[in-house]
Amino acid sequence: MIDLLRLKQVMFILAAAMTCTVSVSTEAGQVVVRKSSEAFNAFAVRDQVLREHEWREALRMQQQINILQSLPVGCIPMVRPYAYYSCGGNFYRPYQYQNKELYIQIDPLDSESPSLHK
């Protein structure tokens, strides 16, 4: 009796697992069907996919960098170990880009660094 009950439980678990694996949908991306008589350059497709991947990575990296065109009010200029600004718990380093000064957020530095206004 116990073996029959255990067998029913195992069968139920297997049936549930099979239902879950069958019902999961997957996407393979775009599928293109071509005639064999049409010209096809696999290397050009590879290069295009690589360029698209690099572009997506560049956008992802850009989203992680906080860049300001001007500093918030009340920033304190710091000089050591290099010139940067302390702005209410955030720190920005000046950066020249296309003849403009931008400010890139950096990790917090040693709190003992002297400021220009001390």
Biopython code that builds the backbone (N, CA, C, O; Angstrom):
import numpy as np
from Bio.PDB.StructureBuilder import StructureBuilder

atoms = [
    (1, "MET", "N", (0.817, -1.196, 0.000)),
    (1, "MET", "CA", (0.000, 0.000, 0.000)),
    (1, "MET", "C", (0.863, 1.262, 0.000)),
    (1, "MET", "O", (0.586, 2.205, -0.743)),
    (2, "ILE", "N", (1.914, 1.282, 0.837)),
    (2, "ILE", "CA", (2.793, 2.449, 0.911)),
    (2, "ILE", "C", (3.564, 2.595, -0.390)),
    (2, "ILE", "O", (3.751, 3.717, -0.859)),
    (3, "ASP", "N", (4.018, 1.498, -0.990)),
    (3, "ASP", "CA", (4.753, 1.560, -2.250)),
    (3, "ASP", "C", (3.867, 2.102, -3.373)),
    (3, "ASP", "O", (4.335, 2.864, -4.220)),
    (4, "LEU", "N", (2.598, 1.715, -3.382)),
    (4, "LEU", "CA", (1.679, 2.207, -4.390)),
    (4, "LEU", "C", (1.448, 3.717, -4.234)),
    (4, "LEU", "O", (1.382, 4.444, -5.225)),
    (5, "LEU", "N", (1.325, 4.178, -2.987)),
    (5, "LEU", "CA", (1.152, 5.602, -2.720)),
    (5, "LEU", "C", (2.398, 6.379, -3.139)),
    (5, "LEU", "O", (2.291, 7.441, -3.753)),
    (6, "ARG", "N", (3.577, 5.855, -2.810)),
    (6, "ARG", "CA", (4.834, 6.507, -3.192)),
    (6, "ARG", "C", (4.970, 6.541, -4.714)),
    (6, "ARG", "O", (5.438, 7.538, -5.263)),
    (7, "LEU", "N", (4.573, 5.482, -5.396)),
    (7, "LEU", "CA", (4.640, 5.431, -6.855)),
    (7, "LEU", "C", (3.715, 6.483, -7.472)),
    (7, "LEU", "O", (4.080, 7.129, -8.454)),
    (8, "LYS", "N", (2.525, 6.655, -6.901)),
    (8, "LYS", "CA", (1.604, 7.681, -7.391)),
    (8, "LYS", "C", (2.186, 9.084, -7.191)),
    (8, "LYS", "O", (2.040, 9.944, -8.060)),
    (9, "GLN", "N", (2.842, 9.317, -6.053)),
    (9, "GLN", "CA", (3.460, 10.619, -5.787)),
    (9, "GLN", "C", (4.584, 10.899, -6.789)),
    (9, "GLN", "O", (4.693, 12.012, -7.304)),
    (10, "VAL", "N", (5.411, 9.900, -7.064)),
    (10, "VAL", "CA", (6.499, 10.061, -8.010)),
    (10, "VAL", "C", (5.952, 10.323, -9.405)),
    (10, "VAL", "O", (6.477, 11.176, -10.120)),
    (11, "MET", "N", (4.914, 9.611, -9.803)),
    (11, "MET", "CA", (4.318, 9.802, -11.115)),
    (11, "MET", "C", (3.713, 11.208, -11.238)),
    (11, "MET", "O", (3.817, 11.846, -12.285)),
    (12, "PHE", "N", (3.081, 11.680, -10.157)),
    (12, "PHE", "CA", (2.509, 13.020, -10.166)),
    (12, "PHE", "C", (3.607, 14.074, -10.324)),
    (12, "PHE", "O", (3.446, 15.019, -11.097)),
    (13, "ILE", "N", (4.710, 13.926, -9.606)),
    (13, "ILE", "CA", (5.826, 14.875, -9.689)),
    (13, "ILE", "C", (6.418, 14.858, -11.091)),
    (13, "ILE", "O", (6.724, 15.916, -11.642)),
    (14, "LEU", "N", (6.584, 13.682, -11.673)),
    (14, "LEU", "CA", (7.121, 13.576, -13.028)),
    (14, "LEU", "C", (6.181, 14.224, -14.044)),
    (14, "LEU", "O", (6.627, 14.917, -14.957)),
    (15, "ALA", "N", (4.898, 13.998, -13.882)),
    (15, "ALA", "CA", (3.925, 14.589, -14.796)),
    (15, "ALA", "C", (3.944, 16.113, -14.684)),
    (15, "ALA", "O", (3.852, 16.808, -15.695)),
    (16, "ALA", "N", (4.060, 16.630, -13.473)),
    (16, "ALA", "CA", (4.119, 18.081, -13.277)),
    (16, "ALA", "C", (5.389, 18.657, -13.889)),
    (16, "ALA", "O", (5.358, 19.720, -14.509)),
    (17, "ALA", "N", (6.501, 17.959, -13.715)),
    (17, "ALA", "CA", (7.770, 18.425, -14.281)),
    (17, "ALA", "C", (7.719, 18.415, -15.802)),
    (17, "ALA", "O", (8.222, 19.341, -16.438)),
    (18, "MET", "N", (7.133, 17.405, -16.387)),
    (18, "MET", "CA", (7.022, 17.325, -17.849)),
    (18, "MET", "C", (6.125, 18.441, -18.379)),
    (18, "MET", "O", (6.409, 19.024, -19.425)),
    (19, "THR", "N", (5.056, 18.735, -17.666)),
    (19, "THR", "CA", (4.154, 19.806, -18.078)),
    (19, "THR", "C", (4.869, 21.148, -18.045)),
    (19, "THR", "O", (4.693, 21.964, -18.950)),
    (20, "CYS", "N", (5.669, 21.385, -17.020)),
    (20, "CYS", "CA", (6.404, 22.652, -16.908)),
    (20, "CYS", "C", (7.437, 22.786, -18.019)),
    (20, "CYS", "O", (7.575, 23.864, -18.597)),
    (21, "THR", "N", (8.157, 21.731, -18.327)),
    (21, "THR", "CA", (9.196, 21.833, -19.356)),
    (21, "THR", "C", (8.594, 21.979, -20.745)),
    (21, "THR", "O", (9.183, 22.634, -21.605)),
    (22, "VAL", "N", (7.439, 21.386, -20.976)),
    (22, "VAL", "CA", (6.810, 21.485, -22.287)),
    (22, "VAL", "C", (6.182, 22.858, -22.485)),
    (22, "VAL", "O", (6.172, 23.375, -23.602)),
    (23, "SER", "N", (5.656, 23.457, -21.416)),
    (23, "SER", "CA", (4.937, 24.713, -21.550)),
    (23, "SER", "C", (5.852, 25.936, -21.580)),
    (23, "SER", "O", (5.370, 27.037, -21.843)),
    (24, "VAL", "N", (7.153, 25.787, -21.320)),
    (24, "VAL", "CA", (8.078, 26.912, -21.348)),
    (24, "VAL", "C", (8.382, 27.265, -22.793)),
    (24, "VAL", "O", (8.809, 26.417, -23.576)),
    (25, "SER", "N", (8.153, 28.540, -23.142)),
    (25, "SER", "CA", (8.422, 28.957, -24.511)),
    (25, "SER", "C", (9.814, 29.558, -24.594)),
    (25, "SER", "O", (10.286, 30.196, -23.652)),
    (26, "THR", "N", (10.455, 29.353, -25.710)),
    (26, "THR", "CA", (11.779, 29.927, -25.933)),
    (26, "THR", "C", (11.772, 30.661, -27.258)),
    (26, "THR", "O", (10.968, 30.379, -28.147)),
    (27, "GLU", "N", (12.693, 31.615, -27.369)),
    (27, "GLU", "CA", (12.825, 32.370, -28.603)),
    (27, "GLU", "C", (14.232, 32.196, -29.127)),
    (27, "GLU", "O", (15.199, 32.320, -28.375)),
    (28, "ALA", "N", (14.354, 31.912, -30.400)),
    (28, "ALA", "CA", (15.655, 31.710, -31.011)),
    (28, "ALA", "C", (16.120, 32.943, -31.758)),
    (28, "ALA", "O", (17.229, 32.948, -32.293)),
    (29, "GLY", "N", (15.323, 33.970, -31.811)),
    (29, "GLY", "CA", (15.691, 35.150, -32.573)),
    (29, "GLY", "C", (15.086, 35.083, -33.965)),
    (29, "GLY", "O", (14.197, 34.278, -34.244)),
    (30, "GLN", "N", (15.589, 35.941, -34.819)),
    (30, "GLN", "CA", (15.060, 36.028, -36.171)),
    (30, "GLN", "C", (15.615, 34.888, -37.020)),
    (30, "GLN", "O", (16.813, 34.607, -36.988)),
    (31, "VAL", "N", (14.754, 34.248, -37.762)),
    (31, "VAL", "CA", (15.146, 33.177, -38.675)),
    (31, "VAL", "C", (14.902, 33.676, -40.097)),
    (31, "VAL", "O", (13.802, 34.119, -40.426)),
    (32, "VAL", "N", (15.935, 33.601, -40.938)),
    (32, "VAL", "CA", (15.840, 34.059, -42.313)),
    (32, "VAL", "C", (16.041, 32.863, -43.230)),
    (32, "VAL", "O", (17.019, 32.127, -43.100)),
    (33, "VAL", "N", (15.118, 32.675, -44.149)),
    (33, "VAL", "CA", (15.210, 31.583, -45.115)),
    (33, "VAL", "C", (15.557, 32.193, -46.467)),
    (33, "VAL", "O", (14.911, 33.138, -46.922)),
    (34, "ARG", "N", (16.585, 31.641, -47.099)),
    (34, "ARG", "CA", (17.030, 32.160, -48.395)),
    (34, "ARG", "C", (17.050, 31.038, -49.417)),
    (34, "ARG", "O", (17.176, 29.861, -49.079)),
    (35, "LYS", "N", (16.924, 31.427, -50.648)),
    (35, "LYS", "CA", (17.099, 30.468, -51.734)),
    (35, "LYS", "C", (18.591, 30.213, -51.901)),
    (35, "LYS", "O", (19.405, 31.108, -51.673)),
    (36, "SER", "N", (18.945, 29.025, -52.290)),
    (36, "SER", "CA", (20.360, 28.712, -52.469)),
    (36, "SER", "C", (20.964, 29.468, -53.644)),
    (36, "SER", "O", (22.185, 29.599, -53.734)),
    (37, "SER", "N", (20.128, 29.964, -54.540)),
    (37, "SER", "CA", (20.629, 30.707, -55.687)),
    (37, "SER", "C", (20.961, 32.161, -55.340)),
    (37, "SER", "O", (21.643, 32.834, -56.114)),
    (38, "GLU", "N", (20.476, 32.672, -54.155)),
    (38, "GLU", "CA", (20.758, 34.043, -53.745)),
    (38, "GLU", "C", (22.155, 34.137, -53.143)),
    (38, "GLU", "O", (22.608, 33.232, -52.443)),
    (39, "ALA", "N", (22.827, 35.246, -53.429)),
    (39, "ALA", "CA", (24.157, 35.462, -52.868)),
    (39, "ALA", "C", (24.035, 35.719, -51.365)),
    (39, "ALA", "O", (23.100, 36.380, -50.912)),
    (40, "PHE", "N", (24.981, 35.194, -50.608)),
    (40, "PHE", "CA", (24.959, 35.339, -49.151)),
    (40, "PHE", "C", (26.386, 35.470, -48.652)),
    (40, "PHE", "O", (27.234, 34.632, -48.958)),
    (41, "ASN", "N", (26.656, 36.512, -47.890)),
    (41, "ASN", "CA", (27.983, 36.729, -47.343)),
    (41, "ASN", "C", (27.920, 36.534, -45.833)),
    (41, "ASN", "O", (27.503, 37.437, -45.107)),
    (42, "ALA", "N", (28.327, 35.373, -45.364)),
    (42, "ALA", "CA", (28.276, 35.044, -43.936)),
    (42, "ALA", "C", (29.187, 35.956, -43.122)),
    (42, "ALA", "O", (28.881, 36.280, -41.974)),
    (43, "PHE", "N", (30.304, 36.369, -43.712)),
    (43, "PHE", "CA", (31.229, 37.234, -42.988)),
    (43, "PHE", "C", (30.630, 38.619, -42.761)),
    (43, "PHE", "O", (30.861, 39.223, -41.714)),
    (44, "ALA", "N", (29.873, 39.125, -43.711)),
    (44, "ALA", "CA", (29.218, 40.421, -43.548)),
    (44, "ALA", "C", (28.165, 40.343, -42.441)),
    (44, "ALA", "O", (28.022, 41.278, -41.652)),
    (45, "VAL", "N", (27.438, 39.245, -42.382)),
    (45, "VAL", "CA", (26.440, 39.058, -41.327)),
    (45, "VAL", "C", (27.133, 38.987, -39.969)),
    (45, "VAL", "O", (26.682, 39.597, -38.999)),
    (46, "ARG", "N", (28.233, 38.239, -39.909)),
    (46, "ARG", "CA", (28.992, 38.127, -38.657)),
    (46, "ARG", "C", (29.472, 39.497, -38.208)),
    (46, "ARG", "O", (29.357, 39.840, -37.031)),
    (47, "ASP", "N", (30.011, 40.287, -39.136)),
    (47, "ASP", "CA", (30.515, 41.613, -38.797)),
    (47, "ASP", "C", (29.392, 42.526, -38.320)),
    (47, "ASP", "O", (29.584, 43.309, -37.391)),
    (48, "GLN", "N", (28.234, 42.433, -38.942)),
    (48, "GLN", "CA", (27.094, 43.251, -38.530)),
    (48, "GLN", "C", (26.634, 42.867, -37.127)),
    (48, "GLN", "O", (26.346, 43.743, -36.311)),
    (49, "VAL", "N", (26.563, 41.586, -36.840)),
    (49, "VAL", "CA", (26.162, 41.128, -35.507)),
    (49, "VAL", "C", (27.175, 41.605, -34.467)),
    (49, "VAL", "O", (26.792, 42.015, -33.371)),
    (50, "LEU", "N", (28.455, 41.553, -34.802)),
    (50, "LEU", "CA", (29.500, 42.015, -33.891)),
    (50, "LEU", "C", (29.367, 43.514, -33.627)),
    (50, "LEU", "O", (29.475, 43.953, -32.482)),
    (51, "ARG", "N", (29.134, 44.300, -34.678)),
    (51, "ARG", "CA", (28.953, 45.744, -34.498)),
    (51, "ARG", "C", (27.738, 46.049, -33.627)),
    (51, "ARG", "O", (27.805, 46.935, -32.776)),
    (52, "GLU", "N", (26.642, 45.343, -33.818)),
    (52, "GLU", "CA", (25.437, 45.547, -33.002)),
    (52, "GLU", "C", (25.710, 45.195, -31.546)),
    (52, "GLU", "O", (25.253, 45.891, -30.639)),
    (53, "HIS", "N", (26.451, 44.119, -31.321)),
    (53, "HIS", "CA", (26.798, 43.717, -29.953)),
    (53, "HIS", "C", (27.681, 44.786, -29.295)),
    (53, "HIS", "O", (27.447, 45.151, -28.142)),
    (54, "GLU", "N", (28.676, 45.283, -30.003)),
    (54, "GLU", "CA", (29.555, 46.321, -29.462)),
    (54, "GLU", "C", (28.764, 47.585, -29.143)),
    (54, "GLU", "O", (29.028, 48.244, -28.137)),
    (55, "TRP", "N", (27.801, 47.926, -29.990)),
    (55, "TRP", "CA", (26.964, 49.093, -29.753)),
    (55, "TRP", "C", (26.125, 48.921, -28.486)),
    (55, "TRP", "O", (26.030, 49.839, -27.672)),
    (56, "ARG", "N", (25.519, 47.746, -28.323)),
    (56, "ARG", "CA", (24.731, 47.489, -27.115)),
    (56, "ARG", "C", (25.614, 47.554, -25.868)),
    (56, "ARG", "O", (25.196, 48.095, -24.844)),
    (57, "GLU", "N", (26.820, 47.014, -25.944)),
    (57, "GLU", "CA", (27.746, 47.062, -24.812)),
    (57, "GLU", "C", (28.144, 48.501, -24.503)),
    (57, "GLU", "O", (28.220, 48.880, -23.335)),
    (58, "ALA", "N", (28.397, 49.298, -25.519)),
    (58, "ALA", "CA", (28.756, 50.702, -25.307)),
    (58, "ALA", "C", (27.610, 51.449, -24.626)),
    (58, "ALA", "O", (27.852, 52.258, -23.730)),
    (59, "LEU", "N", (26.373, 51.193, -25.035)),
    (59, "LEU", "CA", (25.220, 51.827, -24.393)),
    (59, "LEU", "C", (25.087, 51.382, -22.946)),
    (59, "LEU", "O", (24.787, 52.189, -22.066)),
    (60, "ARG", "N", (25.310, 50.104, -22.703)),
    (60, "ARG", "CA", (25.231, 49.575, -21.334)),
    (60, "ARG", "C", (26.283, 50.223, -20.451)),
    (60, "ARG", "O", (25.992, 50.609, -19.319)),
    (61, "MET", "N", (27.504, 50.345, -20.961)),
    (61, "MET", "CA", (28.580, 50.960, -20.191)),
    (61, "MET", "C", (28.285, 52.444, -19.955)),
    (61, "MET", "O", (28.569, 52.968, -18.878)),
    (62, "GLN", "N", (27.723, 53.115, -20.946)),
    (62, "GLN", "CA", (27.417, 54.536, -20.817)),
    (62, "GLN", "C", (26.349, 54.758, -19.751)),
    (62, "GLN", "O", (26.375, 55.777, -19.060)),
    (63, "GLN", "N", (25.429, 53.839, -19.609)),
    (63, "GLN", "CA", (24.380, 53.984, -18.613)),
    (63, "GLN", "C", (24.940, 53.868, -17.202)),
    (63, "GLN", "O", (24.337, 54.378, -16.257)),
    (64, "GLN", "N", (26.093, 53.202, -17.040)),
    (64, "GLN", "CA", (26.683, 53.041, -15.722)),
    (64, "GLN", "C", (27.545, 54.237, -15.322)),
    (64, "GLN", "O", (27.896, 54.368, -14.149)),
    (65, "ILE", "N", (27.891, 55.103, -16.255)),
    (65, "ILE", "CA", (28.728, 56.264, -15.977)),
    (65, "ILE", "C", (27.836, 57.484, -15.831)),
    (65, "ILE", "O", (26.996, 57.763, -16.687)),
    (66, "ASN", "N", (28.029, 58.204, -14.742)),
    (66, "ASN", "CA", (27.256, 59.427, -14.507)),
    (66, "ASN", "C", (28.104, 60.609, -14.948)),
    (66, "ASN", "O", (29.123, 60.904, -14.322)),
    (67, "ILE", "N", (27.700, 61.294, -16.019)),
    (67, "ILE", "CA", (28.437, 62.416, -16.578)),
    (67, "ILE", "C", (27.580, 63.675, -16.462)),
    (67, "ILE", "O", (26.412, 63.680, -16.850)),
    (68, "LEU", "N", (28.176, 64.742, -15.923)),
    (68, "LEU", "CA", (27.472, 66.015, -15.766)),
    (68, "LEU", "C", (28.110, 67.059, -16.661)),
    (68, "LEU", "O", (29.326, 67.064, -16.854)),
    (69, "GLN", "N", (27.284, 67.945, -17.208)),
    (69, "GLN", "CA", (27.821, 69.063, -17.988)),
    (69, "GLN", "C", (28.131, 70.248, -17.083)),
    (69, "GLN", "O", (28.927, 71.113, -17.449)),
    (70, "SER", "N", (27.519, 70.297, -15.920)),
    (70, "SER", "CA", (27.838, 71.327, -14.933)),
    (70, "SER", "C", (27.643, 70.718, -13.545)),
    (70, "SER", "O", (26.826, 69.819, -13.346)),
    (71, "LEU", "N", (28.407, 71.231, -12.607)),
    (71, "LEU", "CA", (28.348, 70.716, -11.242)),
    (71, "LEU", "C", (27.165, 71.308, -10.483)),
    (71, "LEU", "O", (26.736, 72.423, -10.780)),
    (72, "PRO", "N", (26.633, 70.573, -9.507)),
    (72, "PRO", "CA", (25.573, 71.131, -8.662)),
    (72, "PRO", "C", (26.118, 72.290, -7.816)),
    (72, "PRO", "O", (27.330, 72.432, -7.654)),
    (73, "VAL", "N", (25.227, 73.098, -7.291)),
    (73, "VAL", "CA", (25.613, 74.218, -6.437)),
    (73, "VAL", "C", (26.167, 73.669, -5.122)),
    (73, "VAL", "O", (25.637, 72.706, -4.568)),
    (74, "GLY", "N", (27.234, 74.292, -4.633)),
    (74, "GLY", "CA", (27.779, 73.920, -3.335)),
    (74, "GLY", "C", (28.872, 72.881, -3.379)),
    (74, "GLY", "O", (29.217, 72.318, -2.339)),
    (75, "CYS", "N", (29.432, 72.604, -4.541)),
    (75, "CYS", "CA", (30.522, 71.640, -4.635)),
    (75, "CYS", "C", (31.811, 72.253, -4.112)),
    (75, "CYS", "O", (32.072, 73.440, -4.310)),
    (76, "ILE", "N", (32.606, 71.444, -3.450)),
    (76, "ILE", "CA", (33.862, 71.905, -2.874)),
    (76, "ILE", "C", (35.006, 71.352, -3.717)),
    (76, "ILE", "O", (35.099, 70.138, -3.898)),
    (77, "PRO", "N", (35.882, 72.218, -4.239)),
    (77, "PRO", "CA", (37.026, 71.724, -5.011)),
    (77, "PRO", "C", (38.060, 71.071, -4.097)),
    (77, "PRO", "O", (38.368, 71.601, -3.030)),
    (78, "MET", "N", (38.588, 69.938, -4.506)),
    (78, "MET", "CA", (39.609, 69.199, -3.757)),
    (78, "MET", "C", (40.855, 69.112, -4.637)),
    (78, "MET", "O", (40.756, 69.143, -5.863)),
    (79, "VAL", "N", (42.040, 69.002, -4.004)),
    (79, "VAL", "CA", (43.272, 68.993, -4.796)),
    (79, "VAL", "C", (44.076, 67.715, -4.685)),
    (79, "VAL", "O", (44.923, 67.474, -5.546)),
    (80, "ARG", "N", (43.868, 66.893, -3.696)),
    (80, "ARG", "CA", (44.690, 65.696, -3.533)),
    (80, "ARG", "C", (43.849, 64.452, -3.574)),
    (80, "ARG", "O", (42.757, 64.471, -3.006)),
    (81, "PRO", "N", (44.249, 63.407, -4.177)),
    (81, "PRO", "CA", (45.511, 63.179, -4.886)),
    (81, "PRO", "C", (45.526, 63.811, -6.271)),
    (81, "PRO", "O", (46.572, 63.834, -6.920)),
    (82, "TYR", "N", (44.389, 64.326, -6.741)),
    (82, "TYR", "CA", (44.282, 65.037, -8.007)),
    (82, "TYR", "C", (43.085, 65.968, -7.883)),
    (82, "TYR", "O", (42.337, 65.886, -6.909)),
    (83, "ALA", "N", (42.897, 66.832, -8.836)),
    (83, "ALA", "CA", (41.794, 67.796, -8.774)),
    (83, "ALA", "C", (40.456, 67.091, -9.001)),
    (83, "ALA", "O", (40.268, 66.388, -9.994)),
    (84, "TYR", "N", (39.537, 67.294, -8.062)),
    (84, "TYR", "CA", (38.179, 66.767, -8.187)),
    (84, "TYR", "C", (37.265, 67.604, -7.316)),
    (84, "TYR", "O", (37.728, 68.502, -6.613)),
    (85, "TYR", "N", (35.979, 67.321, -7.353)),
    (85, "TYR", "CA", (34.997, 68.098, -6.606)),
    (85, "TYR", "C", (34.176, 67.176, -5.725)),
    (85, "TYR", "O", (33.799, 66.074, -6.125)),
    (86, "SER", "N", (33.905, 67.652, -4.510)),
    (86, "SER", "CA", (33.038, 66.944, -3.576)),
    (86, "SER", "C", (31.699, 67.654, -3.558)),
    (86, "SER", "O", (31.615, 68.839, -3.237)),
    (87, "CYS", "N", (30.646, 66.915, -3.908)),
    (87, "CYS", "CA", (29.316, 67.516, -4.034)),
    (87, "CYS", "C", (28.302, 66.718, -3.223)),
    (87, "CYS", "O", (27.622, 65.846, -3.763)),
    (88, "GLY", "N", (28.200, 67.010, -1.940)),
    (88, "GLY", "CA", (27.198, 66.381, -1.096)),
    (88, "GLY", "C", (27.254, 64.862, -1.086)),
    (88, "GLY", "O", (26.216, 64.211, -1.211)),
    (89, "GLY", "N", (28.417, 64.291, -0.943)),
    (89, "GLY", "CA", (28.563, 62.837, -0.894)),
    (89, "GLY", "C", (28.921, 62.206, -2.233)),
    (89, "GLY", "O", (29.325, 61.044, -2.270)),
    (90, "ASN", "N", (28.784, 62.933, -3.320)),
    (90, "ASN", "CA", (29.219, 62.465, -4.636)),
    (90, "ASN", "C", (30.494, 63.193, -5.008)),
    (90, "ASN", "O", (30.715, 64.334, -4.604)),
    (91, "PHE", "N", (31.331, 62.519, -5.787)),
    (91, "PHE", "CA", (32.607, 63.092, -6.177)),
    (91, "PHE", "C", (32.717, 63.089, -7.693)),
    (91, "PHE", "O", (32.379, 62.101, -8.345)),
    (92, "TYR", "N", (33.193, 64.202, -8.256)),
    (92, "TYR", "CA", (33.290, 64.363, -9.705)),
    (92, "TYR", "C", (34.689, 64.833, -10.084)),
    (92, "TYR", "O", (35.292, 65.661, -9.402)),
    (93, "ARG", "N", (35.180, 64.294, -11.168)),
    (93, "ARG", "CA", (36.485, 64.679, -11.690)),
    (93, "ARG", "C", (36.277, 65.397, -13.020)),
    (93, "ARG", "O", (35.494, 64.931, -13.848)),
    (94, "PRO", "N", (36.970, 66.538, -13.249)),
    (94, "PRO", "CA", (36.809, 67.240, -14.516)),
    (94, "PRO", "C", (37.431, 66.449, -15.666)),
    (94, "PRO", "O", (38.434, 65.755, -15.497)),
    (95, "TYR", "N", (36.819, 66.570, -16.823)),
    (95, "TYR", "CA", (37.271, 65.847, -18.013)),
    (95, "TYR", "C", (37.032, 66.721, -19.230)),
    (95, "TYR", "O", (35.923, 67.221, -19.424)),
    (96, "GLN", "N", (38.057, 66.913, -20.055)),
    (96, "GLN", "CA", (37.931, 67.709, -21.274)),
    (96, "GLN", "C", (37.452, 66.833, -22.421)),
    (96, "GLN", "O", (38.053, 65.800, -22.718)),
    (97, "TYR", "N", (36.366, 67.251, -23.064)),
    (97, "TYR", "CA", (35.827, 66.503, -24.199)),
    (97, "TYR", "C", (35.300, 67.506, -25.218)),
    (97, "TYR", "O", (34.384, 68.275, -24.927)),
    (98, "GLN", "N", (35.881, 67.492, -26.411)),
    (98, "GLN", "CA", (35.480, 68.379, -27.507)),
    (98, "GLN", "C", (35.427, 69.840, -27.050)),
    (98, "GLN", "O", (34.435, 70.540, -27.256)),
    (99, "ASN", "N", (36.518, 70.274, -26.427)),
    (99, "ASN", "CA", (36.671, 71.641, -25.932)),
    (99, "ASN", "C", (35.617, 72.042, -24.902)),
    (99, "ASN", "O", (35.346, 73.230, -24.727)),
    (100, "LYS", "N", (35.032, 71.083, -24.232)),
    (100, "LYS", "CA", (34.079, 71.346, -23.158)),
    (100, "LYS", "C", (34.567, 70.619, -21.912)),
    (100, "LYS", "O", (35.185, 69.558, -22.000)),
    (101, "GLU", "N", (34.283, 71.200, -20.755)),
    (101, "GLU", "CA", (34.637, 70.537, -19.509)),
    (101, "GLU", "C", (33.418, 69.788, -18.983)),
    (101, "GLU", "O", (32.387, 70.390, -18.687)),
    (102, "LEU", "N", (33.548, 68.476, -18.871)),
    (102, "LEU", "CA", (32.514, 67.619, -18.312)),
    (102, "LEU", "C", (32.998, 67.107, -16.960)),
    (102, "LEU", "O", (34.178, 67.223, -16.630)),
    (103, "TYR", "N", (32.087, 66.546, -16.191)),
    (103, "TYR", "CA", (32.431, 66.026, -14.877)),
    (103, "TYR", "C", (31.936, 64.587, -14.789)),
    (103, "TYR", "O", (30.750, 64.312, -14.974)),
    (104, "ILE", "N", (32.857, 63.679, -14.505)),
    (104, "ILE", "CA", (32.542, 62.259, -14.429)),
    (104, "ILE", "C", (32.543, 61.841, -12.970)),
    (104, "ILE", "O", (33.482, 62.142, -12.234)),
    (105, "GLN", "N", (31.493, 61.147, -12.549)),
    (105, "GLN", "CA", (31.393, 60.715, -11.163)),
    (105, "GLN", "C", (32.450, 59.661, -10.892)),
    (105, "GLN", "O", (32.643, 58.741, -11.686)),
    (106, "ILE", "N", (33.134, 59.802, -9.760)),
    (106, "ILE", "CA", (34.168, 58.848, -9.362)),
    (106, "ILE", "C", (33.802, 58.260, -8.011)),
    (106, "ILE", "O", (32.904, 58.755, -7.331)),
    (107, "ASP", "N", (34.500, 57.201, -7.627)),
    (107, "ASP", "CA", (34.280, 56.574, -6.323)),
    (107, "ASP", "C", (34.758, 57.504, -5.212)),
    (107, "ASP", "O", (35.644, 58.327, -5.440)),
    (108, "PRO", "N", (34.192, 57.388, -4.024)),
    (108, "PRO", "CA", (34.629, 58.230, -2.905)),
    (108, "PRO", "C", (36.117, 58.023, -2.619)),
    (108, "PRO", "O", (36.638, 56.912, -2.716)),
    (109, "LEU", "N", (36.783, 59.121, -2.265)),
    (109, "LEU", "CA", (38.204, 59.082, -1.938)),
    (109, "LEU", "C", (38.397, 59.230, -0.444)),
    (109, "LEU", "O", (37.429, 59.338, 0.309)),
    (110, "ASP", "N", (39.637, 59.236, -0.021)),
    (110, "ASP", "CA", (40.002, 59.414, 1.378)),
    (110, "ASP", "C", (39.412, 60.715, 1.906)),
    (110, "ASP", "O", (39.588, 61.765, 1.288)),
    (111, "SER", "N", (38.716, 60.663, 3.036)),
    (111, "SER", "CA", (38.054, 61.852, 3.571)),
    (111, "SER", "C", (39.046, 62.860, 4.146)),
    (111, "SER", "O", (38.654, 63.984, 4.461)),
    (112, "GLU", "N", (40.328, 62.488, 4.294)),
    (112, "GLU", "CA", (41.308, 63.397, 4.843)),
    (112, "GLU", "C", (41.951, 64.285, 3.792)),
    (112, "GLU", "O", (42.824, 65.085, 4.128)),
    (113, "SER", "N", (41.551, 64.171, 2.533)),
    (113, "SER", "CA", (42.125, 65.006, 1.484)),
    (113, "SER", "C", (41.772, 66.454, 1.721)),
    (113, "SER", "O", (40.601, 66.768, 1.931)),
    (114, "PRO", "N", (42.747, 67.351, 1.694)),
    (114, "PRO", "CA", (42.442, 68.770, 1.958)),
    (114, "PRO", "C", (41.737, 69.417, 0.777)),
    (114, "PRO", "O", (42.006, 69.082, -0.377)),
    (115, "SER", "N", (40.848, 70.330, 1.065)),
    (115, "SER", "CA", (40.165, 71.067, -0.007)),
    (115, "SER", "C", (40.881, 72.389, -0.238)),
    (115, "SER", "O", (41.761, 72.769, 0.535)),
    (116, "LEU", "N", (40.506, 73.081, -1.293)),
    (116, "LEU", "CA", (41.095, 74.375, -1.585)),
    (116, "LEU", "C", (40.599, 75.450, -0.618)),
    (116, "LEU", "O", (41.262, 76.473, -0.447)),
    (117, "HIS", "N", (39.451, 75.236, 0.013)),
    (117, "HIS", "CA", (38.836, 76.262, 0.857)),
    (117, "HIS", "C", (39.164, 76.100, 2.332)),
    (117, "HIS", "O", (38.524, 76.760, 3.150)),
    (118, "LYS", "N", (40.101, 75.281, 2.716)),
    (118, "LYS", "CA", (40.418, 75.122, 4.145)),
    (118, "LYS", "C", (41.294, 76.226, 4.646)),
    (118, "LYS", "O", (41.653, 76.242, 5.824)),
]
sb = StructureBuilder()
sb.init_structure("model")
sb.init_model(0)
sb.init_chain("A")
sb.init_seg("    ")
for serial, (resi, resn, name, xyz) in enumerate(atoms, 1):
    if name == "N":
        sb.init_residue(resn, " ", resi, " ")
    sb.init_atom(name, np.array(xyz, "f"), 0.0, 1.0, " ", f" {name:<3s}", serial, name[0])
structure = sb.get_structure()
